[in-house]
Amino acid sequence: MSVVIHVRIPRRLKERLEELGVNISEEVRRLLEERLRQLELERLVEELEGELSSAWRVGDSTSLIRADREEGGL
């Protein structure tokens, strides 16, 4: 199901786009879909950054170093 939206633009802009053969409704639809993908990706990146920052949170490393030395590590 689709909906209709109305956008007011300067008459000269519409005329120039039509002169160049631009299908305005298709162009607007494509730009909105592209913007939606961009916003969804930005949100996903923010969520992943939050998860990664909490996953890589390191407390006191002294015990890790001591355990590694006792096991014969570097």
Buried (B, 14 or more C-beta within 10 A) or exposed (E): EEEEEEEEEEEEEEEEBEEEEEEEEEEEEEEEEEEEEEEEEEEEEEEEEEEEEEEEEEEEEEEEEEEEEEEEEE
